[in-house]
Amino acid sequence: MSTWSLRRRPGRTLGLLLLVVLSFLVLRSWLLQDPGMKLRTTYQGFTEAVDLYFDHLMSRVVPLQYKHGGPIIAVQVENEYGSYNRDPAYMPYIKKALEDRGIIELLLTSDNKDGLQKGVVHGVLATINLQSQQELQSLTTSLLSIQGNQPKMVMEYWTGWFDSWGSPHNILDSSEVLETVSAITNAGASINLYMFHGGTNFGFINGAMHFNEYKSDVTSYDYDAVLTEAGDYTAKYGKLRDFFGSLSGTPLSPPPDLLPKMAYEPMEPFLYLSLWDALKYMGKPIKSEKPINMENLPVNNGNGQAFGYTLYETTITSSGILRGCVRDRGQVFVNTVSIGFLDYKTTEIVIPLIQGYTVLRILVENRGRVNYGNNIDDQRKGLIGNLFLNNFPLKNFKIYSLDMKKSFFQRFGTDAWSTVPEAPTFPAFFLGSLSVVPSPSDTFLKLEGWEKGVVVVNGQILGRYWNIGPQETLYLPGAWLNSGANQVIVFEETVAGPMVQSTDTPHLGRNQYIH
């Protein structure tokens, strides 16, 4: 990816430098089809994929380097590898892979306090990631001992932090940000603000963390950044603008006008389709003696399922204790009646007394793959291994891939939908129309009264919502909308609200200061 860096130059003049940062935090799910895969190592299955990727990517990057007349002045080798450090041969391999394909600009590494000592590579400039002045002092000392008197750069100065479902909304005080940025520039270091502009984990692309427990990121990546998720100015922006302006020595031009935000009329769903009724539009299910994890499902031209939900069905004839490894969250049904959830903490559930043959269903949600730490090799989703009832493995499964791509919803013709009943059967899809008059503007959707699910606008997945917070609204860019009627589909797992509200103000939840 590319990022903008603010750097102090001689004469206290500010320049904008474009850096290309090659990061392997976003890994393709099909890599996990290999049961022996060792990501971010010199494991053959991984390096073959990297080599193929670099062959395509570097042919586009090389002509854009500064020495060839382009804007790229530096290339980062991986990202925070010192915190992972599974294979001492890996970083030299990545460095050589870049150089062999024609990368001739400055090479960089980027590490935080946990990985700096182990993340350095011979012949590559080490840079640091941090948030506080205390970290700046200790990491600067470490840099000096590692590589001597070399140029200093804070590759990631964290202007805020991301949020996880069920946790408080993180913020970092603007005065503290200004003090730390000032300290970094006074130390003679270059600086890159991460994040300068907040973002959005549209669709299902949010990540997760798993240290003491699994925690998935919310849809918003506002990050309490310098510019908000919607591009609005913050107190941080004002203070940093004044600060960098004082260093430039020239008057600053006025900042651009903000994009307008609009609160549209609430949308009341008028059509409904239960998941169970939707299955007949899915085509033939995958049949398998044993459960198959998402990545190994024979779908998408052999690439497996990357995101979304997967529904597993089998037949049981007795009650008892159901046990299995569910990644990440599975709603368990006896026929169409929900009896509870299986997840990382709850690995067993009681199946009530039944008579005759009964359909057991588990709707499994991939809540996001871990993208930092030691668990990245274990990010297969769905049912992992056997599912046991009274310690006996269940067999003969029907499996539905519910990836919720645009083509997924196109299967539902007009005849599939019915009016919303007084007592809907869940999970279910709810369809309505958001009226945009006179022209599209950014807005925020609020699902008060709904519990957990996904919002789809004009065939594109906007993101997930969950009433445990902290996120309370979903950012909907005006570019996604059309003048007039806009189709909105809500997939709700358990409880539907009466409407979907539109507001011109985001609500990201209660706050927690980062120290």
N, C-alpha and C positions, 0 to 999 in steps of 0.2 A: 504494500500500500504506500501511498505518498503522504507526507506530512510537512507542514510549514514550520520553519524554525526561525526564531528571532535571535540574532547574534550581534553582539557589540563588536564593532570594528575600530581600528585606530582612528582617532579624531572624534570618538564617541558618536559615530554615525551608525544608524541602524540599517541593516540590510535583511531582505527576505531571501532565504536560501531554501531551495527545494531539495529534500532528501528522499531517496527511495529506501524504504525500510522493508526488507523481505522477512516476513514473520510467518512461523509455522504454527501459530496458535490456532488457526483455522485449518483443520485437517479433514480430508474427505472421509465420509463414513464408510465408503467401500473398502478402505484400507483394512478395516476390522473384519472383513470376510476371511482373512487369513488368521486361523486360530493361534498361530505363533507370532503374530505381528508384534514388533518392538518399535514403537514410534520414536522418532527423534534419536535414532541410533544408526549405526552402520549395518544393521540387519538388511540382508539382501533385498527382501521384499519392499522395504521402505526406500532404500537408495535407488532401486530401479524406478520407483514412482517419482522420486525427487529428480532424478536425471531426466526423465521424460518431460516433467514439468519445466525444468530449467531449459531444456532444449527449445521449447516453445517460447517461454517467457523472455529469456535473455536475447533471443534474436530480435525482440522488440525493444528491449531496454538498451542494448549496447549502442545503437546509433544515437540515443538521446543523452549520452554522457557529455560532460562539459568539454572534454578534450576532443570530442567530435562535433562540437558546436551546439550541443544541447544543454538543458538546464540541470542535469543530474550531476551533483558534485561529490556525492558520497553514497555508499551502499552499506546497509547494516547486515551483518552476518548473524542470522537467526535472532532470537529475542529472549533475554533472561535465561540463557541456557545454564548458567552457573547454578541456578536454583534447582535444576533437574539433574544434570551432570551424571547421566547413566553410562556414557561411553566416551572415554577420553579421545577416541579417534574421530568422533563425529564432527566437532567444530573444524578441525583441520580439513576434513573431507568437504564440508560445505564451503570453506574458503577456497580450496582448490577447484571445486566445481564451478564457482563464480569466475575465478581467474581463467580457467581453461576455456570458458565460453566468452571471454573478451571483456570482462569487467576490469577496468584499469584505474578507476577513481579510488579515493580514500575508502578503506574498509573500516567498519566500526563494530564493536560489540556493545551491548546494553544490559546492565545488571543492577539489581537492587542490593541492599545491604546483606541479604542472605546468600547471594550468589556471586558477588564481585570477585572474590579470591579465586573461584573455580571457573569463572566464565571467560577469562582472558585467553587470547590466542596470539601466538608469536606473529609479529608483523601487522597486527590489527590494533587500532586505537580503541582503548576501553573507555566507555562512557557510563554514567550512573543514572539511576532512577530513584526518586525520593519525594518526600512531602514536607519535611521539617528542616529547620536550620540546624538542629542537632545532627540529623542524618547527613546534612551537607558537610559539617565539620569532620565527622568521622570518615565519610566516604572520600572526601578530598584528601585526607591523610593517607588512606589506603591506596588511592590512585597514585599518589606520589611515590609510595613504597613499591608499587607494582611496576610502573612504567616511567618513573623519573619525571623530569620536567617536560611534559608533553602538553599540548592544548587540552583544556578541560571543557567538558560539556555535560550538562544535565540533559540527557536524552528524553527523559520523561519527568517533568515536574508535575505531580498529580494535583490538579486544581480542585479536586473533589474526590468522589468515589462512587462506585456503582451500587445499586440496591439489590437486595435479595427478597424474594417473597417471604412474608411473615416477619421481616425485620424492619427496624425504623428506617426512615429516609435519611441518608447521609448528607450533611452539608459541611463546608469548610468556610470559616469566617473570612470575608473579603480583606479585612485588615491584616490577618495572618498571611494571606496569599501575597499581599503587597510587600510585607516585611521579608518574606522568604525570597521572592523574586528579586527584591533589591539586594539582599545578601548574596544571591547567586551572581548577579552582575557585578557587584562590588568585589567578588572573589576572582573576577576576570574570566568567568566561565560563560560559554555559550549556553543557551537555554531553549528548550522546546516545551511548549505548554501542552500537557495531556490531561484533560481535553481542553482545547480552545473552544470548540463548538460541540455542544451536546448532540447526541444522536438518538436513534431509535432502533431497537431490535425487531424490525418488521418481520412478520411471518413467525417462524419457529426458530429464528437464528440466534436467540439468546444463548449464552453459555451458562456455566455453573461452576461452583467451587465445592471441594470436598476435602475438608481437613478433619475436624472432629465429627462433622455431620454434613450430609449433602444439602446444598442450598443452591437453587436455581435463580438466575438473574431475572429481574422483571423485564417487561417489554420496553420500558423507557430506558435509554442510556443518557438521560439528561446530565447525570454525573455531577450536578451542581457546577457545571462548567462556566467558562467566561461568557459564552453565548449559550442560551438555553437550547433545548431540544428543538424548539420552533424558530430559533435564530434571533431571539429577543436579547436586548442588552441587559446586563446585570450590574450590581454594584462593583463586582470584580472588573468588569469591562471598563467602567468609568475610571476606576483607580489605576488600572494598568495602562489605559490609554494616556492618562495624564503623566504617568511615570515615564513611559517610553517616549512620549512627546517631549518631555523635558530633556531627554538624552539626545534627541535628534537635532535640537537647535533650530528647527524650522517650524513655522506654524502648521498645525494639522488642519486638513480640510474637514468639513462637517461630516459626521458619519451618515451612512445611507439611512433613508427612512425605513421603518419597520414594515414588514408585511402585515396587512390587516388581518384581524381575527374576527370570526363571526360565530354567534350563537344562533343556530337554526332551530326551527320548530322541532319538538320531540318526535321521535319515530316510534309509532306503535306497530308491532308486528301483527300482520293480519293473516299470514299463512304459516303452516306448521307441518313438519314431517319428523316422526319419531325415527331414531336410529334403526330400530328393528324393522320398520316399514321401508327404510331406505336401502336395506341390504339387498333387496331384489334388483336394485338398479346397479349393483356393484359388479355384476358379472359373476362368473364361477369363482368360488373361494379356492384358496390354495389348500390342498389336502395333504396332511402329513401325519405319520404315526406319532411323532414327537413334536413338541413346540419348536418353532424356528424363530430366532431373534430377528429383529427388523432388518439388519444389515445383510443377512443371508437369505432373505425372502427372494424368490425368483420373479422379481418385478423390475421395471425400469431398465430393460435391456441388459439384465444381469448385474446391474449396479446396486440392487437391493433398495430398501426404503431408508431414506435419510432422516426424515422428520415426521411429526404428526402422531397419530394414534394407530394402534393395531388391535384388532378384535380377535380373540381366540375363543373357539367354541368346541366343546366336546360333550359327551353324554355320560351321566353318572346314574347309579342305581341305589346309592345309599347316602346317609348323612355321615358326618364325622369331621375330622380336622383337615382342612386344606392348607397345604404348605408349598411354597415356591419362592424362587428368586425373581422379583418383579422390578424392572427398571424402566420408568422411575416410579410410577404410580398406577396401580391397577384397581379399577372399580369392579367388584365381583357381583355377578347376577346369578340367581337361580331362576331359570326361564327369563322373565323380564323384570324381576324384582331385585332391586339392589339390596345387598346384605352387608356391605362394608367395603373397605379398601385394604390393599396390600401395598407396602412400600418398603423403604429401607429399614424403618423401625418396626413395622408390623409385618411379620413374615408368615403368620398363621391366622386362619379365620375359621370359625365354626360353621359348617354347612348344616342347616336345620333338617329335621326329620322330613323325609319326602317319601312318596309312594310311586313306584314304577320308574319309568325312564324319564329323566329330567335333563334339560339342557343347562349346562354350566357355561357361563360366559365371563370372560375377563377382558375389559376394555383398558388397554395399557397405553399410557401417555409417555412419550419421550419428552421430559421437561427441559432438556438441554444437556449437552455433553460438557464434562469438566474440561477446562482449557488451561489449567495451571496446577502444578503439583505432580504427585507421583501416581495418580490414578488414571492417566490418560489412556493407558492400554486397556482399561477395563470399562470402556464406554459403549459396549454393546447394549442395545435397548430392546425392550419387549419382555417376553418370558425367556429367562436364561436357564437352560437345562430343563430337567424334568419338572413337572407339576405333580405333587403327591396328594392323594387322598387316603388318610389313614395309613401313611407310609408306603402305599402302593402307587407306582407311577401311572398317571392317566395317559391314555393313548387315543389315536384316531381323531385328530384335530382338524377343524375347518378354520382357516385363517384369512381375515380380511385386512388388506392394506388400506388404511384410511389416511392417506397423506394430505388430503384437502388441498391439492393443487387446483388450478383453475379448471382443468379437465375433469376433476372429481365432481365439481358442482354442476358442470354441464350435463352430467348424466341425469339430473333431476329435471324432467320436463314439466310442463304446466300441470299435467294430470297427476303428478306425484304429490302435489301439495293439497292440503285441506285447510279449512278455517281452524283457528286456534281454539281448542276445546277448553272447557272450564278447568278440567284436571288433566293436564298434559302428561304423557308417559315420557320419562327421561331415561337416557339422554335424548336430546331432540334438536332439530334445526328450526329456527324461527326466521321468517322472511318478512321484511318490510321495506319501505321506501323513504329515503331521506330527501326532502325537497330543498333544493338549493336555488335561491332566488336573491338577487338577480344574476350574480356570477359567483363562481367558486372562490372561497377563501379558506385559509386554515381554520380548523376548529378542533375541539377536543370532545370525545365521546365519554359519557359517564353512564355506567350501568348499575345504578342504584337499585337494589332489590334482587339483582342477579347474583349468582354465587361464583361459578367458575366456568370458564370456557374460552371461546375464540370468536373474534369478530372478523367478518369478511366483507369488504366493500368493493362493489363492482368486480367481483371475481378474484380480488387480491386479498390475501390474509393480512389484516392490519396488525394483529397480535393477540396475545393472551390477556385475560383479565382474571382477577381472583379477589374475592372480598376480604381476604386476610391482609391485604395491603403489602407495602405502603402505597403502591400506586393506585390512584382512584380514577384517573382519566386516561384515555388513549389519544395520543396525538394523531390527528388525521390531516395530512397536508392537502391544501386546496388543489394541488396538481393531480390528486387521485379522484377528484370529483368532476362531475359534469353539471352544466346548468340544467335545472329541471330535476327530474327524478333520478335517484341513485339507489341501486339495489344494495341492501344491507342484510346479510345473513348472520345470525348469532347461533353458534353451536354451544348449547348449555348442557352441562353434565347433570345437574341436580335440581336447581330451583330457578325459575324464570321470573324476572320483574315485569312490571306492566308496560314499560317503555324504555327506549334508549334516549337519553338526553344529550343535547349538544350545548357546549358552553364555550365561551371565548377565553377562558382562564384554566390553566392546568392545575390539577390537584395531585401532588405527589406524596401526601401523607405527613405524619408527624415527623419532627426533625430530631437529628442526633448530631452533635458536633463531633468532628474528627479531631483527635489530638495526636 
